[in-house]
C-alpha cells in the first residue's frame, strides 16, 4: 500500500519520540525517533514496535511521546472533470 493509499484509508502519519536508558549507563537517556503511518487512538503499529523493543533490546524505555497528523483525508480529494493546456 502506498503512503497516499494509507492516508485515504484513514491512517495518520505518527511520530514517536522514545526516550530510553543506556544499557551500560542507566543514568543517561538517549532519544530514538520512530515514524510510520498508524491508526489512532490504538496505535497498533507503534505498540508492536514498543513490544519488540521491550522483548529484544537492552535499553529500558523511559518515556514515549506521540504526535500524529492526518496528511490527507478522503474529503480533500477532488476529481478534475476538465483539463486544458495553455501554452
FIMI-13052 format. One record per atom (N, C-alpha, C): residue number from 1; residue in one letter; atom name; x, y, z. Coordinates in nm, 3 decimals, m for minus. Atoms other than C-alpha are relative to their C-alpha. Example, Ala and Ser with C-alpha at 12.3 -4.5 7.8 and 13.67 -1.06 7.14 Angstrom:
BEGIN
(pt 1; 'a'; 'N'; (0.089; m0.119; 0.000)) (pt 1; 'a'; 'CA'; (1.230; m0.450; 0.780)) (pt 1; 'a'; 'C'; (0.090; 0.120; 0.000)) (pt 2; 's'; 'N'; (m0.082; m0.119; m0.006)) (pt 2; 's'; 'CA'; (1.367; m0.106; 0.714)) (pt 2; 's'; 'C'; (m0.077; 0.109; 0.073)) 
This chain:
BEGIN
(pt 1; 'x'; 'N'; (0.085; m0.117; 0.000)) (pt 1; 'x'; 'CA'; (0.000; 0.000; 0.000)) (pt 1; 'x'; 'C'; (0.091; 0.125; 0.000)) (pt 2; 'x'; 'N'; (m0.080; m0.122; 0.006)) (pt 2; 'x'; 'CA'; (0.142; 0.341; m0.092)) (pt 2; 'x'; 'C'; (m0.039; 0.094; 0.114)) (pt 3; 'x'; 'N'; (0.030; m0.097; m0.105)) (pt 3; 'x'; 'CA'; (0.157; 0.633; 0.151)) (pt 3; 'x'; 'C'; (m0.131; 0.072; m0.028)) (pt 4; 'x'; 'N'; (0.125; m0.067; 0.038)) (pt 4; 'x'; 'CA'; (m0.126; 0.801; m0.041)) (pt 4; 'x'; 'C'; (m0.120; m0.088; 0.033)) (pt 5; 'x'; 'N'; (0.109; 0.093; m0.030)) (pt 5; 'x'; 'CA'; (m0.345; 0.491; m0.010)) (pt 5; 'x'; 'C'; (m0.020; m0.015; 0.151)) (pt 6; 'x'; 'N'; (0.011; 0.008; m0.146)) (pt 6; 'x'; 'CA'; (m0.266; 0.468; 0.361)) (pt 6; 'x'; 'C'; (m0.073; 0.121; 0.055)) (pt 7; 'x'; 'N'; (0.067; m0.122; m0.045)) (pt 7; 'x'; 'CA'; (m0.376; 0.829; 0.406)) (pt 7; 'x'; 'C'; (m0.149; m0.006; m0.030)) (pt 8; 'x'; 'N'; (0.141; 0.010; 0.036)) (pt 8; 'x'; 'CA'; (m0.702; 0.764; 0.221)) (pt 8; 'x'; 'C'; (m0.072; m0.104; 0.085)) (pt 9; 'x'; 'N'; (0.059; 0.104; m0.084)) (pt 9; 'x'; 'CA'; (m0.760; 0.457; 0.439)) (pt 9; 'x'; 'C'; (m0.019; 0.046; 0.145)) (pt 10; 'x'; 'N'; (0.021; m0.052; m0.134)) (pt 10; 'x'; 'CA'; (m0.762; 0.679; 0.748)) (pt 10; 'x'; 'C'; (0.120; m0.009; 0.092)) (pt 11; 'x'; 'N'; (m0.119; 0.007; m0.083)) (pt 11; 'x'; 'CA'; (m0.411; 0.614; 0.872)) (pt 11; 'x'; 'C'; (0.063; 0.139; 0.009)) (pt 12; 'x'; 'N'; (m0.064; m0.129; m0.021)) (pt 12; 'x'; 'CA'; (m0.223; 0.911; 1.014)) (pt 12; 'x'; 'C'; (0.150; m0.017; 0.016)) (pt 13; 'x'; 'N'; (m0.143; 0.001; m0.019)) (pt 13; 'x'; 'CA'; (0.144; 0.991; 0.997)) (pt 13; 'x'; 'C'; (0.027; 0.023; 0.148)) (pt 14; 'x'; 'N'; (m0.024; m0.001; m0.144)) (pt 14; 'x'; 'CA'; (0.260; 0.917; 1.352)) (pt 14; 'x'; 'C'; (0.149; 0.004; 0.027)) (pt 15; 'x'; 'N'; (m0.139; m0.011; m0.042)) (pt 15; 'x'; 'CA'; (0.587; 1.022; 1.510)) (pt 15; 'x'; 'C'; (0.004; m0.023; 0.151)) (pt 16; 'x'; 'N'; (m0.017; 0.027; m0.143)) (pt 16; 'x'; 'CA'; (0.702; 0.888; 1.845)) (pt 16; 'x'; 'C'; (0.143; 0.035; 0.039)) (pt 17; 'x'; 'N'; (m0.130; m0.028; m0.059)) (pt 17; 'x'; 'CA'; (0.988; 1.032; 2.047)) (pt 17; 'x'; 'C'; (0.017; m0.095; 0.118)) (pt 18; 'x'; 'N'; (m0.022; 0.104; m0.101)) (pt 18; 'x'; 'CA'; (1.120; 0.743; 2.253)) (pt 18; 'x'; 'C'; (0.126; 0.034; 0.078)) (pt 19; 'x'; 'N'; (m0.116; m0.018; m0.088)) (pt 19; 'x'; 'CA'; (1.347; 0.815; 2.549)) (pt 19; 'x'; 'C'; (0.026; m0.132; 0.069)) (pt 20; 'x'; 'N'; (m0.036; 0.126; m0.063)) (pt 20; 'x'; 'CA'; (1.534; 0.514; 2.678)) (pt 20; 'x'; 'C'; (0.132; 0.015; 0.073)) (pt 21; 'x'; 'N'; (m0.124; m0.001; m0.080)) (pt 21; 'x'; 'CA'; (1.811; 0.444; 2.927)) (pt 21; 'x'; 'C'; (0.107; m0.082; m0.072)) (pt 22; 'x'; 'N'; (m0.112; 0.074; 0.058)) (pt 22; 'x'; 'CA'; (2.152; 0.339; 2.801)) (pt 22; 'x'; 'C'; (0.018; m0.129; 0.080)) (pt 23; 'x'; 'N'; (m0.012; 0.127; m0.073)) (pt 23; 'x'; 'CA'; (2.205; m0.030; 2.887)) (pt 23; 'x'; 'C'; (0.116; m0.001; 0.100)) (pt 24; 'x'; 'N'; (m0.117; 0.003; m0.089)) (pt 24; 'x'; 'CA'; (2.552; 0.024; 3.040)) (pt 24; 'x'; 'C'; (0.005; 0.117; 0.097)) (pt 25; 'x'; 'N'; (0.001; m0.121; m0.084)) (pt 25; 'x'; 'CA'; (2.485; 0.369; 3.192)) (pt 25; 'x'; 'C'; (m0.145; 0.043; 0.021)) (pt 26; 'x'; 'N'; (0.143; m0.019; m0.022)) (pt 26; 'x'; 'CA'; (2.134; 0.376; 3.335)) (pt 26; 'x'; 'C'; (m0.040; 0.145; 0.029)) (pt 27; 'x'; 'N'; (0.031; m0.140; m0.028)) (pt 27; 'x'; 'CA'; (2.160; 0.747; 3.429)) (pt 27; 'x'; 'C'; (m0.005; 0.086; m0.126)) (pt 28; 'x'; 'N'; (m0.003; m0.076; 0.126)) (pt 28; 'x'; 'CA'; (2.199; 0.855; 3.063)) (pt 28; 'x'; 'C'; (m0.120; m0.040; m0.086)) (pt 29; 'x'; 'N'; (0.114; 0.023; 0.087)) (pt 29; 'x'; 'CA'; (1.893; 0.894; 2.841)) (pt 29; 'x'; 'C'; (0.040; 0.026; m0.145)) (pt 30; 'x'; 'N'; (m0.018; m0.016; 0.143)) (pt 30; 'x'; 'CA'; (1.903; 0.852; 2.463)) (pt 30; 'x'; 'C'; (m0.137; 0.023; m0.063)) (pt 31; 'x'; 'N'; (0.124; m0.023; 0.073)) (pt 31; 'x'; 'CA'; (1.641; 0.957; 2.209)) (pt 31; 'x'; 'C'; (m0.002; m0.082; m0.127)) (pt 32; 'x'; 'N'; (0.021; 0.071; 0.126)) (pt 32; 'x'; 'CA'; (1.503; 0.745; 1.927)) (pt 32; 'x'; 'C'; (m0.130; 0.053; m0.059)) (pt 33; 'x'; 'N'; (0.120; m0.049; 0.067)) (pt 33; 'x'; 'CA'; (1.254; 0.881; 1.672)) (pt 33; 'x'; 'C'; (m0.054; m0.109; m0.091)) (pt 34; 'x'; 'N'; (0.069; 0.101; 0.081)) (pt 34; 'x'; 'CA'; (1.005; 0.636; 1.520)) (pt 34; 'x'; 'C'; (m0.109; 0.072; m0.077)) (pt 35; 'x'; 'N'; (0.104; m0.064; 0.079)) (pt 35; 'x'; 'CA'; (0.775; 0.736; 1.234)) (pt 35; 'x'; 'C'; (m0.057; m0.101; m0.098)) (pt 36; 'x'; 'N'; (0.070; 0.089; 0.092)) (pt 36; 'x'; 'CA'; (0.515; 0.540; 1.038)) (pt 36; 'x'; 'C'; (m0.146; 0.044; m0.006)) (pt 37; 'x'; 'N'; (0.144; m0.024; 0.004)) (pt 37; 'x'; 'CA'; (0.151; 0.550; 0.935)) (pt 37; 'x'; 'C'; (m0.067; m0.094; 0.098)) (pt 38; 'x'; 'N'; (0.064; 0.080; m0.105)) (pt 38; 'x'; 'CA'; (m0.072; 0.429; 1.218)) (pt 38; 'x'; 'C'; (m0.142; 0.049; 0.021)) (pt 39; 'x'; 'N'; (0.141; m0.033; m0.025)) (pt 39; 'x'; 'CA'; (m0.434; 0.430; 1.330)) (pt 39; 'x'; 'C'; (m0.016; 0.042; 0.146)) (pt 40; 'x'; 'N'; (0.022; m0.049; m0.136)) (pt 40; 'x'; 'CA'; (m0.526; 0.641; 1.632)) (pt 40; 'x'; 'C'; (m0.139; m0.038; 0.046)) (pt 41; 'x'; 'N'; (m0.081; m0.022; m0.119)) (pt 41; 'x'; 'CA'; (m0.615; 0.610; 1.919)) (pt 41; 'x'; 'C'; (0.073; m0.125; 0.048)) (pt 42; 'x'; 'N'; (m0.063; 0.125; m0.047)) (pt 42; 'x'; 'CA'; (m0.496; 0.245; 1.944)) (pt 42; 'x'; 'C'; (0.149; m0.006; m0.032)) (pt 43; 'x'; 'N'; (m0.139; 0.004; 0.047)) (pt 43; 'x'; 'CA'; (m0.166; 0.293; 1.751)) (pt 43; 'x'; 'C'; (0.056; m0.142; 0.000)) (pt 44; 'x'; 'N'; (m0.046; 0.139; m0.002)) (pt 44; 'x'; 'CA'; (m0.123; m0.080; 1.674)) (pt 44; 'x'; 'C'; (0.143; m0.017; m0.051)) (pt 45; 'x'; 'N'; (m0.137; 0.015; 0.051)) (pt 45; 'x'; 'CA'; (0.199; m0.038; 1.470)) (pt 45; 'x'; 'C'; (0.102; 0.046; 0.104)) (pt 46; 'x'; 'N'; (m0.090; m0.050; m0.104)) (pt 46; 'x'; 'CA'; (0.364; 0.169; 1.743)) (pt 46; 'x'; 'C'; (0.005; m0.098; 0.116)) (pt 47; 'x'; 'N'; (0.002; 0.096; m0.110)) (pt 47; 'x'; 'CA'; (0.254; m0.079; 2.010)) (pt 47; 'x'; 'C'; (0.078; m0.126; m0.034)) (pt 48; 'x'; 'N'; (m0.079; 0.116; 0.041)) (pt 48; 'x'; 'CA'; (0.401; m0.369; 1.809)) (pt 48; 'x'; 'C'; (0.150; 0.032; 0.009)) (pt 49; 'x'; 'N'; (m0.140; m0.039; m0.006)) (pt 49; 'x'; 'CA'; (0.729; m0.176; 1.780)) (pt 49; 'x'; 'C'; (0.049; 0.007; 0.145)) (pt 50; 'x'; 'N'; (m0.040; m0.011; m0.140)) (pt 50; 'x'; 'CA'; (0.737; m0.099; 2.153)) (pt 50; 'x'; 'C'; (0.008; m0.137; 0.068)) (pt 51; 'x'; 'N'; (m0.008; 0.136; m0.053)) (pt 51; 'x'; 'CA'; (0.664; m0.464; 2.238)) (pt 51; 'x'; 'C'; (0.129; m0.068; m0.047)) (pt 52; 'x'; 'N'; (m0.127; 0.053; 0.052)) (pt 52; 'x'; 'CA'; (0.954; m0.565; 2.011)) (pt 52; 'x'; 'C'; (0.117; 0.058; 0.077)) (pt 53; 'x'; 'N'; (m0.109; m0.068; m0.072)) (pt 53; 'x'; 'CA'; (1.175; m0.308; 2.184)) (pt 53; 'x'; 'C'; (0.020; m0.064; 0.138)) (pt 54; 'x'; 'N'; (m0.010; 0.054; m0.135)) (pt 54; 'x'; 'CA'; (1.097; m0.439; 2.531)) (pt 54; 'x'; 'C'; (0.043; m0.146; 0.002)) (pt 55; 'x'; 'N'; (m0.033; 0.141; 0.006)) (pt 55; 'x'; 'CA'; (1.137; m0.800; 2.423)) (pt 55; 'x'; 'C'; (0.144; m0.025; m0.049)) (pt 56; 'x'; 'N'; (m0.126; 0.031; 0.068)) (pt 56; 'x'; 'CA'; (1.457; m0.775; 2.211)) (pt 56; 'x'; 'C'; (0.116; 0.093; 0.033)) (pt 57; 'x'; 'N'; (m0.108; m0.097; m0.019)) (pt 57; 'x'; 'CA'; (1.656; m0.462; 2.304)) (pt 57; 'x'; 'C'; (0.032; 0.017; 0.148)) (pt 58; 'x'; 'N'; (m0.047; m0.011; m0.138)) (pt 58; 'x'; 'CA'; (1.858; m0.392; 2.617)) (pt 58; 'x'; 'C'; (m0.035; 0.132; 0.068)) (pt 59; 'x'; 'N'; (0.026; m0.131; m0.060)) (pt 59; 'x'; 'CA'; (1.780; m0.021; 2.670)) (pt 59; 'x'; 'C'; (m0.143; 0.011; 0.049)) (pt 60; 'x'; 'N'; (0.137; m0.011; m0.051)) (pt 60; 'x'; 'CA'; (1.479; 0.009; 2.903)) (pt 60; 'x'; 'C'; (m0.064; 0.133; m0.037)) (pt 61; 'x'; 'N'; (0.074; m0.120; 0.037)) (pt 61; 'x'; 'CA'; (1.212; 0.257; 2.796)) (pt 61; 'x'; 'C'; (m0.018; 0.092; 0.120)) (pt 62; 'x'; 'N'; (0.023; m0.100; m0.103)) (pt 62; 'x'; 'CA'; (1.185; 0.578; 2.994)) (pt 62; 'x'; 'C'; (m0.133; 0.071; m0.026)) (pt 63; 'x'; 'N'; (0.126; m0.065; 0.035)) (pt 63; 'x'; 'CA'; (0.905; 0.761; 2.809)) (pt 63; 'x'; 'C'; (m0.020; m0.005; m0.151)) (pt 64; 'x'; 'N'; (0.037; m0.004; 0.142)) (pt 64; 'x'; 'CA'; (0.722; 0.773; 2.475)) (pt 64; 'x'; 'C'; (m0.096; 0.117; m0.017)) (pt 65; 'x'; 'N'; (0.086; m0.115; 0.030)) (pt 65; 'x'; 'CA'; (0.573; 1.095; 2.336)) (pt 65; 'x'; 'C'; (m0.045; m0.013; m0.145)) (pt 66; 'x'; 'N'; (0.058; 0.026; 0.131)) (pt 66; 'x'; 'CA'; (0.339; 1.068; 2.037)) (pt 66; 'x'; 'C'; (m0.058; 0.128; m0.059)) (pt 67; 'x'; 'N'; (0.064; m0.107; 0.077)) (pt 67; 'x'; 'CA'; (0.242; 1.322; 1.771)) (pt 67; 'x'; 'C'; (m0.052; m0.064; m0.128)) (pt 68; 'x'; 'N'; (0.054; 0.056; 0.124)) (pt 68; 'x'; 'CA'; (0.015; 1.241; 1.478)) (pt 68; 'x'; 'C'; (m0.075; 0.108; m0.075)) (pt 69; 'x'; 'N'; (0.064; m0.099; 0.085)) (pt 69; 'x'; 'CA'; (m0.129; 1.430; 1.188)) (pt 69; 'x'; 'C'; (m0.058; m0.069; m0.122)) (pt 70; 'x'; 'N'; (0.062; 0.053; 0.120)) (pt 70; 'x'; 'CA'; (m0.370; 1.344; 0.912)) (pt 70; 'x'; 'C'; (0.060; 0.075; m0.119)) (pt 71; 'x'; 'N'; (m0.064; m0.061; 0.116)) (pt 71; 'x'; 'CA'; (m0.180; 1.406; 0.588)) (pt 71; 'x'; 'C'; (m0.103; 0.037; m0.104)) (pt 72; 'x'; 'N'; (0.107; m0.026; 0.097)) (pt 72; 'x'; 'CA'; (m0.485; 1.380; 0.362)) (pt 72; 'x'; 'C'; (m0.121; m0.080; 0.044)) (pt 73; 'x'; 'N'; (0.121; 0.073; m0.033)) (pt 73; 'x'; 'CA'; (m0.844; 1.279; 0.410)) (pt 73; 'x'; 'C'; (m0.082; m0.019; m0.126)) (pt 74; 'x'; 'N'; (0.078; 0.026; 0.122)) (pt 74; 'x'; 'CA'; (m1.093; 1.137; 0.160)) (pt 74; 'x'; 'C'; (m0.079; 0.122; m0.047)) (pt 75; 'x'; 'N'; (0.077; m0.118; 0.041)) (pt 75; 'x'; 'CA'; (m1.293; 1.463; 0.163)) (pt 75; 'x'; 'C'; (0.085; 0.103; m0.074)) (pt 76; 'x'; 'N'; (m0.088; m0.097; 0.063)) (pt 76; 'x'; 'CA'; (m0.989; 1.655; 0.038)) (pt 76; 'x'; 'C'; (0.037; m0.038; m0.143)) (pt 77; 'x'; 'N'; (m0.032; 0.044; 0.135)) (pt 77; 'x'; 'CA'; (m0.956; 1.454; m0.283)) (pt 77; 'x'; 'C'; (m0.112; 0.044; m0.093)) (pt 78; 'x'; 'N'; (0.099; m0.046; 0.098)) (pt 78; 'x'; 'CA'; (m1.130; 1.615; m0.579)) (pt 78; 'x'; 'C'; (0.043; m0.046; m0.138)) (pt 79; 'x'; 'N'; (m0.031; 0.045; 0.135)) (pt 79; 'x'; 'CA'; (m1.150; 1.473; m0.929)) (pt 79; 'x'; 'C'; (m0.022; 0.115; m0.097)) (pt 80; 'x'; 'N'; (0.009; m0.107; 0.100)) (pt 80; 'x'; 'CA'; (m1.093; 1.708; m1.221)) (pt 80; 'x'; 'C'; (m0.081; m0.051; m0.118)) (pt 81; 'x'; 'N'; (0.082; 0.040; 0.114)) (pt 81; 'x'; 'CA'; (m1.359; 1.692; m1.490)) (pt 81; 'x'; 'C'; (0.049; 0.060; m0.130)) (pt 82; 'x'; 'N'; (m0.046; m0.068; 0.121)) (pt 82; 'x'; 'CA'; (m1.190; 1.931; m1.733)) (pt 82; 'x'; 'C'; (0.146; 0.038; 0.019)) (pt 83; 'x'; 'N'; (m0.141; m0.034; m0.004)) (pt 83; 'x'; 'CA'; (m0.823; 1.971; m1.807)) (pt 83; 'x'; 'C'; (0.039; 0.054; m0.136)) (pt 84; 'x'; 'N'; (m0.041; m0.062; 0.125)) (pt 84; 'x'; 'CA'; (m0.681; 2.202; m2.071)) (pt 84; 'x'; 'C'; (0.143; 0.048; 0.013)) (pt 85; 'x'; 'N'; (m0.138; m0.044; m0.002)) (pt 85; 'x'; 'CA'; (m0.336; 2.322; m2.167)) (pt 85; 'x'; 'C'; (0.008; 0.141; m0.060)) (pt 86; 'x'; 'N'; (m0.022; m0.137; 0.049)) (pt 86; 'x'; 'CA'; (m0.230; 2.684; m2.212)) (pt 86; 'x'; 'C'; (0.149; 0.015; m0.025)) (pt 87; 'x'; 'N'; (m0.143; m0.007; 0.029)) (pt 87; 'x'; 'CA'; (0.098; 2.742; m2.391)) (pt 87; 'x'; 'C'; (0.055; 0.135; 0.018)) 
